[in-house]
Amino acid sequence: MSDNIKSPGVMAEPAPDAENDAASVASFENSTTSTEEFEHEPFDTFQVKAGELCAKLWPHLSKDAFTITRMDGGSYNRVLGIQIDGSRRQAGWLMRQAQTILRTICPGVIRKSEIRDYVLRIPRMEHAWVEHEVSILKFLAVTSLPVPRIKTFSLSAENPVGSPYMIQPRLLGKSVVEVFDELNTQQRVSFAKDLGCALKEMGKIQSPSPGTLNPDTILAGSSDTQLLRLQCPPRNAFRVSADLPVPSTPQTVYEFFMSQFARQRAYDLTLHRDYLNPWKPFEAIIKHLHTMGYLKDNIYALTHMDLEPRNMLLHVTSPTTASLSAILDWDETVFAPAFTNCRPPFWLWDSEDDDAEDMDEADAQITPNDADRAAVKKAFEEGAGEEYCKWAYTKEYRLARDIAKLSITGFFSDMDFDVAEKVIKEWNEMFPHLKVCKISDYHEEE
């Protein structure tokens, strides 16, 4: 790892038996819509190809060692479950008969550790940047963060499934969205402390430059981890950015904002968005924040751009404890100004609201009157630490956080413009003497 990127301590790889224990893996509902929605090959025939892939990867096992199941996927990946019975090895007919008799007479001979559970992830879109997904997980594998591991992967389509893929150990726990409401207060407190600690660790992974990991250096096994400049527009599974990869260089947070505004404006003009300019008022706000001293910490920290409950797995470990077993979907991870990754998870202490993910974070710092929910908030804050809480709750950093995310992603939906209008409105209410123009109320400099 490069000396320029600071990372927390290394965590030892988990023991194989504990990592893959089939008795306590995550549960998933069957999906029946991906074939229609994404025009995928039906599961009935595709599972045969998945089985052929397994046979190629584990040639010492017999064909009946693999059980392929349909699983819920996401917007970017089709997901299949793979259960492997390591006791079913290639053997002659007589040996297989002997093994069958032995299993019948002495079932304890087949150890539970011989069952392994994995997931096969296959990108849905042709533009999927699998090398980036693999590299970020490899980078995070040496940290103490709870992230999915990689058993094996391929960046080529020259294989039985006809696509790049990743195979990962199947994870403990369930989606937070599914189970959080079922937890008692002690379990919520336990989980909140765990999440706070994870976010604190993320904040320790720092760089003097903004950007994304260079997949080439990670996949080549180089100890010199490099960053690439943020692409504009950012590359994702739905499109490939025309912005060529360029090495990232150190810059102040103020310089980061100004350069991103200029690059995003130039891109907007290629889309003939000359009648709307959200970057003009943002530029004024950032200049004021810089003058006020809010941008003096020139730190870029690891930032998960979609850190929502749906991307976390929770594992109930006892009647009084629950742990954060994994944070998922690191595909869009970047190094951004440290406060960008500090949006407080206020749904932890206000989960009674059905729209918890869409709540306004302006009141996140307010401690609930309910003692149980207040205890959950306190546990999270103890885990996250004082610096995180400063960046999470300070209103100026909250506005800077929204601006930072838009400066990275750009404007691609009405929701993005709604966020921008809200930021400008709140700024003008907070600082009427520093009022900035609306998105559509500006004049281009001659």
N, C-alpha and C positions, 0 to 999 in steps of 0.2 A: 504494500500500500504506500502511496506517495507520502512523503513527509509533509506535503502541503495540505493533505486532507486528514484532519484529526478524527479519530474513531475511538469509542470506548473499548473496554477490555474484550478479549476474545473469549468466546464461549465454546466449550468442548462439544464435539458432535454428539448427539444423543445416541444411546445404545440402540442397536438395530431392533432388538426385541421390544423395547419400550416405544420406539418410534412407530412401529408398524403393527402393534398389537391389534388383531382383528376384533377383539372383544370390546374395544372401546373407541371405535372410529367415529368420525362425524357422520351424522345422518342427513340424507338428502331425499327430497321428493322426486318422483319420476317426472321427467319432462316429456311432453307429447307435442310440443309446438315448434321446435327448432326446424324440423323437416319442412314444414309449411312456410315458416317465417323467413328462413334463410336459404330455402331451396336446397337443403342438404340431402345427401343420400339417406334413405330410410335406415333406421337403426338395425332392422332385421338383417340387412345385407352388409351394412357397415361394420357390424360387430365381427363378422367373419374376417374382414381385413384387419381389424384390431387384434384378433386372435393370431393371424399370420404374423403381425408385427411382434407380438409377444413370443411366438415360437422362434422368431429370428433372434430376438434379444436374449432369450433364455433357452438355447438349443439343447441343454442337458435335461430339460423337462419334457414330459410327454404332452401331447395336445390337450388332454383332459385336465391338465394342471391349471388351466386358465378359465376363469369365469368373468365374462364381460357384462356389465350392467349399464343401463342408461342412467344419467344423472342430470340434474339441473345445470345448465351452463349460464354464461353471462352474455353481455352484448358483444364481447370480443372473442370468446372461446367456446367451442363445443367441448363438453366434458363427459368422459366415460369412466366408469369404475372398473378396476381390474383387481380381482382377487387371485392370488397365486398360491397354490398348494405345493410347497417345496418338497413334499414327500413323494410326489408323482414324477419320478425321474424316468428317463428313457431306459427301457429294459426289454429283454426278449419276452415272448409269450409266457414261458414257464416262470420267469422271474415275476411278471405281473400277477400271475395266478398265486404265487407264493405270498406276494405282498398283500393281495386281497384277503387271503386266509389269515395272515398274521394280523391285519387290521381288525378282522372279525373276532379273533380269539383274544387279542391283546390290544384294544383300542388305545391304551395309554402309551403305546410305542410311538405314535404319531404326536409329537410335541406341538403345543399351540404355537410355539415360535416358528414353526414351519409354514404357517399361514401368513402371507404378506398382503396388505391392501394398498393399492396405489390409485392415482387418478391419471388419466391420459387427457391432456389439454391440447386441442387442435384449433388454430386460429380460424375464425369464420371469414375474415376478409383477406383479400389477396395482398393488401398493403401492410399486413401485420408485421411489426418490427420485433420478431422473435428474439433476435440477437440482443436487443436492448432488454427485453423481459428476462432473459437468461442472465445477462451480465449484472443487472441490479440485484437479483437474488443471490448470485455468487458473491457479490460484494458484501451483501448483508449477512451472508452465512457465517462470517467470522465475527459478527457482533453479538451482543446479548439480546437483540431484538427477536421477538417471536415471529418468524417468517417461514413460509413454505420452503422446504428443501427440494433439491432436484436429484432424482435418481439417475436419469439420463435424458438426453435431448438430441434433436437433429434440426439443423437449419436448412436441410435439403428436402425436396419433395420426392426424392428417389428412394422410396420405401413403400411397404405394403399399403399404408393409408394415404399415400399420394400427397403428403403435406408435411411441412415442418411440424414438430410436436415437442411437448415436454411430458415426461412421466415423473410424478412426484409422489412421495409417501402420503397416504390419505391421513388427514389431520384429526386430532381429537377435538371434540366440541361441536357446537352448533352456532349458527348465525345469531348474533346478539339480537337482531330484529325478532327472531323467533322466540327467544327464551327469556329476555331480560325482565319482562313483566311478571314472569313466574317466580322470580327470585325473591327470597326474603331479604330483610334489611342487612343482615350480617353478610350474606352472599354479595349483595350490591356494594357494600363497603369494601369487601375484599377485591372485587373486580375493579372498582374505581381506583383503588390504590395501585393495582397492577397496571392499569391503563396510564395513570399518571406517571409511574416509573418508566414505562415504555416511551412516553413522549419526552420525558427528561433525557433519556438516552439518545433519542433522535436528535435532540438539540445539541448534543455533544459531538455529533458527526458533522464537522465543519470544513469549510474551504474559504480561501481568500477570494475565490472567483465564483460567480454564478454559472449555472449551466447544467448539463446532463452528463452522465458517465459516458466515456468513450468505450463502446462495446469491444473494439478491437484490442485494447490494452487488457481488459478483463479476460476475454476469451483466450488471449495469448498467454495468460498466466503471468503477465508482467507485474513486478512489484511497484512499478511507477504508475499509479492510477491517475488517469488524465480526465479532464472535463472538456466537453465541447460547448461552444456558445449555444444558447437557446435558439432553436430554429423559429423563424417567423414566416408563416404561421407554424405552430408546432406540428410535428409529424405525429400521426396516430393511425389506427387500423383502417380508417376511412379515406385517408389521403396521404400522399407522400409530399412533404414540403419541398418546394422548389429551391429553398434556401440551403445551400451546400454546407456540409459540416465544416466548422472552423474551430480551432482550438480556443478555449476560453482564456481570458487574461484577467488579472486582478483589477478591480475597480471599486470605488466607493459605492455605497448604497444609493447615494444621490445620483452618481453617474449612471448606475444601473437603471434607475427609473427614467432618466432623460434619454438614454440610448434606446430603451425599449419603446418609449413613446414615439420617438422618431422613426424607428423601424416599423412599428405597427401602423403609424400614419401613412408611411410610404406604401405598405401593403394594402391598406384601405383604399388608397387612391387607385390601385390597380383594379379594384372592384367598383370603381366609380362612386365611392362613398364620400364625394367631396362636399355634400350637403350636410353631413353629420360629422362632428369632430369631438369625440369624448376626451381625446388626449389633451386638448387645449385647457379645459378646466382642471384636469388631473395634474397637468404641469404646474399650474398655479398653486394647487393645494400642496403638492410635494415641495415646491420652493418654500412655502410658508413653514411646513413641518421641518424642513432642513434648517431654516433660520431659527426656529424654536428649539432646536437641539434634539429632535426625536430621531434623527437618522445618523447619529454620531457613531453607533456601533456597526462598523463595517464587517459584519459577519454573515456568511451564507451557510445555512444549515440544511441538512437533509429534510426535504419537504414532500410529504405524501399529498398529492393534489386532490385526493378523493377519500379523505379519512372520515368516513361515515360508519354508523353502526352496521350497515349491510356488509361492510368489508372487514368485519372483526368476528373472530370465533371465540366463543365463551365455553369453558369447560367447568362444569360443576364437580368439584372434587370432594365435597363433604356437605352435610346439612348446614354448615356455617361458612363455607368458603367456595369461591368461584374464581377461576383464573382466566386471564387473557391468553388463549392458547395460540392465536395467530392473528396477524394483520395481513390482509389479502390485497390483491390488485395494486401492485407497485409499478404498473406499466408506465405511468406518467410522472414518476418521481423526478424531482429536480433539486438542485441546490439553489435556494432563494433566500432573500433577507430573512433573518432568524425569526422575526415575528410572523412570517407568512404561515408557518406550521403551527401557530398557537391559537387557532380558533377553539375556544373552550367547548368541551363536550357537555353542554348544559342539559342535554337529554338525560344525562345520568341522574340528575336531581330534580328533573321535571318530566319524568317519563310517563306521567298520567295523561299528558297531552297526546292525542292521537296523531298530531302533526309535528311530533317532536323534532324531526329532521329539518323542518321548515320554519322553526321558531326564530324570532328575532333575538340575536345575541346581545343586544344593547343592555339587557338587564341580567346578563349571565352572572355578574359579580354579586348580585343580591342573594343573601343567604335565605333559604326558605324558612318559613315559620314552623313548618313541620319538622320535628326533631329528627325523625328517621332520614328524611331527605337532606337535612342539614348535615347529618353525619356522613352521608355519601359524598357531598360536596367537599367537606373537610378532608376526607380520606384521599380524594383525587388531588386536592391541592397539596397535601403533604407529600404525595408521590411525585407530583410534577415539579415542585420546587418554586422558590420565590421569583426567580427570573422569568420562568414560564408564565406565572400568574400576572406579572407586571405587563408582559406583552399581550397576554390574553384579555385582560380586563381594561386596560387604559384605552379610553375612547379614541385617542389620536392613532394609536397603533391598530385599533380595529378598522378604522377607515383606510389606513395605509395598507392593511392586509388585503382588503377588497380590491384596492387599486393595484397592488402587486400581482394578485391572481389574474386580473383582467389584462395587465400588461404582459403576462406570460401567455395566456390563452387567446387573447384577442376577443373580438365580438362576433359571435356566430349564432345568436338567438335573441329573441325579444327579452328573455330573462336577463341576459348580460346587460342590455340597455337599461332594464329596470333597476339592476344593482347599481349601475353608474348614476342614474338619476337619484337614487336614494342616498348615495354617498354625497353627491353635490348638495342635495337638500339639507342633509344633516350638518354638513360642514357650514353652510350658510347660516343655519340656525345657531350653531355653536359659536361661530365667529362672524357676526354680521358686519363688523368693520373690515373683514378680509373676504368679503363676498366674492364668489367666482361666478362666471357666466354659466348658463345652461348649455347642454350639448349642442343645441341648434342655434344658440344665440352668441355668435362670434363673427369676427371678420378676419379673413386671412391677411397676413402681413404682405405688403406689396414688395 
